[in-house]
Amino acid sequence: MPFVGRKRELHQLAEVLSRPPVVVLLEGEAGVGKTRLLHELHWPPLTIGRCHPMRFPYGPVVEALRDASPPRDLNPITGALRPLLPEVAHLLPPAPPPLADRQVERHRLFRAVLSLLGSLRPITLVVEDVHWVDPDTRELLAFLARCLPAAVNLVLTYRAEDLSHPVAEMLAHLPPHIDHAEIALAPLDPGETAELAEQLLPHPGDLWPLSRGVPSAIEQLARMLAEGRPPGTPPALRDAVLLRLASVPLAARMLVQAAAVLGEPATARTLAALAGVPPERSERALAEAVRRGLLVESAPGRYDLRQPLARQAVRDSITPAARRRLHRHLDAPAPPQGTLSPREEQVVRLAAGGLTNREIAESLVLSPRTVEVHVANALRKLGLTSRRQLRTT
């Protein structure tokens, strides 16, 4: 895939890594291009391992070092890595005898990794997808970060919305001689999205509204168009969204589903009413949905899914029974306190934007007469006498 719109971040990363030892945290949502950015580096050499959702002990470090070409005359302690690295065991010293104390043996293993990295310098150890890090690797990385040899860097990539613990905590314990940097990789802007799309496909149209600038989504949308298929939710994006949705508490999941059905930014109160989540649970549920990147505050006090493709993925996953329940709540009358129902609030927002009843009806798949009733009820509840006054509410 063409490399577009990352010159500033690439320069920043290369500049930081040119002054080892340094620890770099590279953050960005799924598909935003963290791995691609790393592969654009020409120096220093990288050795890369990836964390896995199944969280294998020391898995990413084993992956990174199993193809190493260490020099001769290694520190004897590196022999402790023979069981973990059978691919290069013949290049390592003999394995030391086992120790009775598990913690002491673990410390010896950590020192062995540190010594092997030192023998490979200059080198940058990259551990990707740290949001899936296993407990053993997490402790090893914390150890390495505090003890990096000269000419050795450590880069950790992660998705903040899927992180169960703050990786930044290790930065607080770094010794003075080890520098650090945090780089956040944002989606492409509309111009960069157009540039990438045009390099992938002649006359692709505007893919930014659907992709919101995520390069992997742009690539998959372009592939769909090239194959003559209508652009839809790419399977990788759909699966990532649904896996994240399945991992949050039920109340948060219900708010996300309500936002998907509503199809436009809504207040926390509207989402909670539509989802049927009690007020005492909705605040925490909303915070969790936002923390996990399922909902974003697209306008002050209003929440929506991050992109239309994610909204469609969630909407398609809702069971028929749940969809009927949501639509019943959407069309239910407001409580007697005079507040607007979710549907009335939705109609008011469109009317305030200047749409006619017929245009609102087409947008919400309602009859113009139903829209007329909703507008009249909303004006009465808001104490207004003119539709024009909605634009100032």
C-alpha positions as CSV (number, residue, x, y, z in Angstrom):
1,M,0.0,0.0,0.0
2,P,1.3,3.5,-0.8
3,F,2.8,5.4,2.1
4,V,0.8,8.7,2.5
5,G,0.6,11.4,5.0
6,R,3.1,10.2,7.6
7,K,6.3,12.2,6.9
8,R,6.2,14.2,10.1
9,E,5.7,11.1,12.3
10,L,8.3,9.1,10.4
11,H,10.9,11.9,10.8
12,Q,10.0,12.2,14.5
13,L,10.4,8.4,15.0
14,A,13.7,8.2,13.1
15,E,15.0,11.2,15.0
16,V,14.2,9.7,18.4
17,L,15.6,6.3,17.6
18,S,18.9,7.8,16.4
19,R,19.7,8.6,20.1
20,P,19.6,5.2,21.9
21,P,18.9,4.0,24.4
22,V,15.3,5.2,24.1
23,V,11.8,3.8,24.9
24,V,9.1,4.8,22.4
25,L,5.3,4.3,22.8
26,L,3.5,4.3,19.5
27,E,-0.2,4.5,19.9
28,G,-3.0,4.4,17.3
29,E,-6.3,2.7,16.5
30,A,-6.5,-0.6,14.6
31,G,-5.6,-0.2,10.9
32,V,-4.1,3.3,11.3
33,G,-0.7,2.3,10.1
34,K,1.6,1.7,13.1
35,T,3.3,-1.3,11.5
36,R,3.7,0.4,8.2
37,L,5.3,3.4,9.8
38,L,7.9,1.1,11.4
39,H,8.7,-0.6,8.2
40,E,9.4,2.7,6.5
41,L,12.4,3.1,8.8
42,H,15.8,2.5,7.2
43,W,17.8,2.6,10.5
44,P,18.3,1.3,13.1
45,P,17.7,-2.4,12.4
46,L,14.5,-3.7,13.9
47,T,13.6,-7.0,15.4
48,I,9.8,-7.4,15.8
49,G,7.6,-9.5,17.8
50,R,3.8,-9.3,18.3
51,C,1.6,-9.9,21.3
52,H,-1.3,-12.3,20.7
53,P,-4.9,-12.2,22.1
54,M,-4.2,-15.7,23.6
55,R,-1.3,-14.1,25.6
56,F,1.5,-16.7,25.2
57,P,4.2,-16.2,27.9
58,Y,7.2,-14.3,26.5
59,G,5.6,-14.9,23.0
60,P,6.5,-11.5,21.4
61,V,10.1,-11.6,22.7
62,V,10.6,-15.2,21.5
63,E,9.2,-14.2,18.1
64,A,11.5,-11.2,17.9
65,L,14.7,-13.1,18.8
66,R,14.2,-16.5,17.2
67,D,15.9,-15.5,14.0
68,A,18.7,-13.6,15.7
69,S,22.3,-14.0,14.5
70,P,24.2,-13.5,17.7
71,P,28.0,-13.1,17.6
72,R,30.4,-15.6,19.2
73,D,31.7,-15.3,22.8
74,L,28.2,-14.6,24.2
75,N,27.8,-14.1,27.9
76,P,27.2,-17.6,29.5
77,I,23.9,-16.4,30.9
78,T,22.4,-16.3,27.5
79,G,22.4,-20.1,27.6
80,A,19.2,-19.7,29.7
81,L,17.4,-18.9,26.5
82,R,18.0,-22.2,24.9
83,P,14.6,-23.7,25.8
84,L,12.8,-20.6,24.5
85,L,14.8,-20.2,21.3
86,P,15.5,-23.7,19.9
87,E,16.0,-22.1,16.4
88,V,19.2,-20.4,17.6
89,A,20.1,-22.8,20.5
90,H,23.2,-24.0,18.6
91,L,24.6,-20.4,18.7
92,L,24.0,-20.0,22.4
93,P,26.2,-21.1,25.3
94,P,25.2,-24.3,27.2
95,A,22.1,-23.9,29.4
96,P,23.0,-23.3,33.0
97,P,21.6,-25.7,35.7
98,P,18.1,-25.0,36.9
99,L,17.6,-23.0,40.1
100,A,15.3,-23.9,43.0
101,D,13.9,-20.4,43.4
102,R,11.5,-19.5,40.6
103,Q,12.0,-15.8,41.0
104,V,15.7,-16.1,40.8
105,E,15.4,-18.2,37.7
106,R,13.1,-15.6,36.2
107,H,15.6,-12.9,36.9
108,R,18.3,-14.9,35.2
109,L,16.1,-15.3,32.1
110,F,15.5,-11.5,32.1
111,R,19.3,-10.9,32.3
112,A,19.8,-13.4,29.4
113,V,17.4,-11.4,27.2
114,L,19.1,-8.2,28.1
115,S,22.6,-9.7,27.4
116,L,21.5,-11.1,24.0
117,L,20.0,-7.8,22.9
118,G,23.2,-6.1,23.9
119,S,25.2,-8.4,21.7
120,L,23.0,-7.5,18.7
121,R,23.4,-3.7,19.0
122,P,22.6,-1.5,17.3
123,I,19.1,-2.9,17.4
124,T,15.6,-1.8,18.1
125,L,13.3,-4.3,19.8
126,V,9.7,-3.7,18.6
127,V,6.8,-5.3,20.5
128,E,3.6,-4.8,18.7
129,D,0.0,-4.9,20.1
130,V,1.0,-4.4,23.7
131,H,-2.7,-4.1,24.6
132,W,-2.6,-8.0,24.4
133,V,0.6,-8.4,26.4
134,D,0.8,-11.4,28.8
135,P,1.9,-10.9,32.4
136,D,5.3,-12.5,32.0
137,T,6.2,-10.3,28.9
138,R,4.9,-7.2,30.7
139,E,7.3,-7.8,33.6
140,L,10.2,-8.5,31.1
141,L,9.5,-5.3,29.2
142,A,9.4,-3.2,32.4
143,F,12.8,-4.8,33.3
144,L,14.3,-4.1,29.8
145,A,13.0,-0.5,29.7
146,R,15.0,0.3,32.9
147,C,18.2,-1.5,31.8
148,L,18.5,-0.9,28.0
149,P,22.1,-1.3,26.9
150,A,23.8,1.4,24.8
151,A,22.6,1.3,21.1
152,V,19.5,-0.6,22.0
153,N,16.0,0.8,21.7
154,L,12.6,-0.5,22.7
155,V,9.4,0.4,20.8
156,L,5.9,-0.6,22.0
157,T,2.9,-0.2,19.8
158,Y,-0.6,-0.4,21.2
159,R,-4.3,0.6,20.8
160,A,-5.3,2.8,23.7
161,E,-8.9,1.7,23.5
162,D,-8.0,-2.0,24.0
163,L,-5.4,-1.4,26.7
164,S,-6.2,-2.9,30.1
165,H,-3.3,-1.2,31.9
166,P,-1.4,2.1,31.2
167,V,1.9,1.3,29.3
168,A,2.9,4.9,30.2
169,E,3.5,3.8,33.8
170,M,6.9,2.3,32.9
171,L,8.1,5.7,31.7
172,A,7.8,7.0,35.2
173,H,10.5,4.6,36.4
174,L,13.1,5.1,33.7
175,P,16.6,6.1,34.8
176,P,17.9,9.5,33.6
177,H,20.2,8.0,30.9
178,I,17.2,6.4,29.0
179,D,15.1,8.8,27.0
180,H,11.5,8.3,26.0
181,A,8.9,9.5,23.5
182,E,5.2,9.0,22.9
183,I,3.9,9.2,19.4
184,A,0.2,9.1,18.6
185,L,-0.7,8.1,15.0
186,A,-4.0,9.7,13.9
187,P,-6.1,8.8,10.9
188,L,-5.5,10.6,7.6
189,D,-7.2,13.8,7.0
190,P,-9.7,14.1,4.0
191,G,-6.9,15.4,1.6
192,E,-4.6,12.5,2.6
193,T,-7.4,10.0,2.3
194,A,-8.1,11.2,-1.3
195,E,-4.4,11.0,-2.2
196,L,-4.2,7.4,-0.9
197,A,-7.4,6.4,-2.5
198,E,-6.4,7.8,-5.9
199,Q,-3.1,5.8,-5.7
200,L,-5.1,2.7,-5.1
201,L,-7.9,3.1,-7.6
202,P,-8.6,5.6,-10.5
203,H,-11.6,7.8,-9.6
204,P,-12.5,6.2,-6.3
205,G,-14.8,8.9,-5.1
206,D,-14.8,10.4,-1.6
207,L,-13.9,7.6,0.8
208,W,-13.3,9.8,3.8
209,P,-16.9,9.8,5.1
210,L,-16.9,6.0,5.2
211,S,-13.3,5.3,6.3
212,R,-12.7,8.4,8.5
213,G,-9.1,8.3,7.3
214,V,-8.1,4.8,8.5
215,P,-5.7,3.5,5.9
216,S,-6.6,-0.1,6.1
217,A,-10.3,0.8,5.7
218,I,-9.4,2.9,2.7
219,E,-7.5,0.1,1.1
220,Q,-10.3,-2.4,1.6
221,L,-12.9,0.0,0.3
222,A,-10.8,0.6,-2.8
223,R,-10.5,-3.2,-3.3
224,M,-14.3,-3.6,-3.1
225,L,-14.8,-0.8,-5.7
226,A,-12.2,-2.3,-7.9
227,E,-14.0,-5.7,-7.8
228,G,-17.3,-4.0,-8.7
229,R,-18.8,-4.4,-5.2
230,P,-20.6,-1.6,-3.4
231,P,-18.5,-0.3,-0.5
232,G,-19.4,-1.9,2.8
233,T,-17.9,-2.7,6.1
234,P,-14.5,-4.5,5.6
235,P,-14.4,-7.8,7.4
236,A,-11.3,-6.9,9.4
237,L,-12.9,-3.7,10.7
238,R,-16.2,-5.5,11.4
239,D,-14.5,-8.2,13.3
240,A,-12.4,-5.8,15.3
241,V,-15.5,-3.7,16.3
242,L,-17.6,-6.7,17.2
243,L,-14.8,-8.3,19.3
244,R,-14.5,-5.0,21.2
245,L,-18.2,-4.8,21.6
246,A,-18.4,-8.3,23.0
247,S,-15.8,-7.4,25.6
248,V,-17.6,-4.5,27.3
249,P,-20.3,-4.8,30.0
250,L,-23.9,-5.3,28.8
251,A,-25.0,-1.7,29.7
252,A,-22.2,-0.2,27.6
253,R,-23.0,-2.6,24.7
254,M,-26.7,-1.5,24.8
255,L,-25.6,2.2,24.6
256,V,-23.5,1.4,21.5
257,Q,-26.3,-0.5,19.9
258,A,-28.7,2.4,20.6
259,A,-26.2,4.8,19.0
260,A,-25.9,2.6,15.9
261,V,-29.7,2.4,15.5
262,L,-30.1,6.2,16.1
263,G,-27.6,6.9,13.4
264,E,-26.6,10.4,14.5
265,P,-24.9,12.0,17.5
266,A,-27.1,12.0,20.6
267,T,-26.9,13.0,24.2
268,A,-26.1,10.6,27.0
269,R,-29.7,10.9,28.2
270,T,-31.1,10.0,24.8
271,L,-28.9,7.0,24.4
272,A,-29.7,5.7,27.9
273,A,-33.5,6.2,27.3
274,L,-33.3,4.5,23.9
275,A,-31.2,1.6,25.3
276,G,-33.3,1.2,28.4
277,V,-30.3,1.6,30.7
278,P,-31.1,3.0,34.1
279,P,-29.6,6.4,35.0
280,E,-27.6,5.0,37.8
281,R,-25.8,2.7,35.4
282,S,-25.6,4.8,32.2
283,E,-22.8,7.2,33.2
284,R,-20.4,4.4,33.9
285,A,-21.5,2.5,30.9
286,L,-21.0,5.5,28.6
287,A,-17.5,6.1,30.1
288,E,-16.6,2.5,29.3
289,A,-17.9,2.7,25.8
290,V,-15.9,5.9,25.2
291,R,-12.8,4.5,26.8
292,R,-12.9,1.4,24.6
293,G,-13.2,3.6,21.5
294,L,-16.7,2.3,20.6
295,L,-18.3,5.7,21.1
296,V,-16.7,9.1,20.6
297,E,-17.9,12.6,21.7
298,S,-18.4,13.9,18.2
299,A,-19.8,17.2,19.5
300,P,-20.0,18.6,23.0
301,G,-22.3,16.4,25.0
302,R,-23.2,14.2,22.0
303,Y,-21.9,10.7,21.3
304,D,-21.8,8.5,18.2
305,L,-19.8,5.7,16.7
306,R,-16.4,6.6,15.4
307,Q,-17.2,6.0,11.7
308,P,-20.2,4.9,9.5
309,L,-18.6,1.5,8.8
310,A,-18.4,0.8,12.5
311,R,-22.0,1.9,12.9
312,Q,-23.1,-0.5,10.2
313,A,-21.1,-3.4,11.7
314,V,-22.8,-2.9,15.1
315,R,-26.3,-2.4,13.5
316,D,-25.9,-5.6,11.5
317,S,-25.0,-7.5,14.6
318,I,-28.1,-6.6,16.6
319,T,-30.6,-9.4,16.9
320,P,-34.1,-8.9,15.5
321,A,-35.6,-8.9,19.0
322,A,-33.2,-6.3,20.3
323,R,-33.7,-4.2,17.1
324,R,-37.5,-4.2,17.7
325,R,-37.0,-3.2,21.3
326,L,-34.8,-0.3,20.3
327,H,-37.3,0.9,17.7
328,R,-40.1,0.7,20.3
329,H,-38.1,2.9,22.6
330,L,-37.3,5.2,19.8
331,D,-40.9,5.8,18.9
332,A,-42.3,5.7,22.5
333,P,-43.9,8.9,23.8
334,A,-41.8,11.0,26.1
335,P,-42.3,10.9,29.9
336,P,-44.8,13.4,31.2
337,Q,-42.2,15.9,32.5
338,G,-42.2,17.6,29.1
339,T,-38.9,16.3,27.8
340,L,-38.5,15.2,24.2
341,S,-38.6,11.5,23.3
342,P,-35.6,10.2,21.4
343,R,-37.5,10.3,18.1
344,E,-38.7,13.9,18.8
345,E,-35.2,14.9,19.6
346,Q,-34.0,13.3,16.4
347,V,-36.7,15.1,14.4
348,V,-35.9,18.5,16.1
349,R,-32.2,18.2,15.2
350,L,-33.0,17.7,11.5
351,A,-35.7,20.4,11.6
352,A,-33.3,22.8,13.2
353,G,-30.9,22.1,10.4
354,G,-33.4,23.4,7.9
355,L,-34.9,20.1,6.6
356,T,-38.5,20.0,5.5
357,N,-40.9,17.5,6.9
358,R,-40.7,15.5,3.7
359,E,-36.9,15.5,3.8
360,I,-37.0,14.4,7.5
361,A,-39.4,11.7,6.7
362,E,-37.2,10.4,3.9
363,S,-34.1,10.5,6.2
364,L,-35.8,8.7,9.1
365,V,-38.1,6.4,7.0
366,L,-41.3,7.9,8.4
367,S,-44.4,9.4,6.9
368,P,-44.5,13.2,6.6
369,R,-47.6,13.1,8.8
370,T,-45.7,11.4,11.6
371,V,-43.0,14.0,11.3
372,E,-45.5,16.7,11.5
373,V,-46.9,15.3,14.7
374,H,-43.4,15.0,16.2
375,V,-42.6,18.6,15.3
376,A,-45.8,19.9,16.8
377,N,-45.3,17.9,20.0
378,A,-41.7,19.1,20.3
379,L,-42.7,22.8,19.8
380,R,-45.3,22.4,22.5
381,K,-42.9,20.7,25.0
382,L,-40.2,23.3,24.3
383,G,-42.6,26.2,24.8
384,L,-42.0,27.4,21.2
385,T,-44.5,28.8,18.8
386,S,-42.5,28.7,15.5
387,R,-40.5,26.1,13.7
388,R,-37.9,28.8,13.0
389,Q,-37.2,29.0,16.8
390,L,-35.8,25.5,16.7
391,R,-32.6,26.8,15.1
392,T,-31.8,28.8,18.2
393,T,-32.5,26.1,20.8
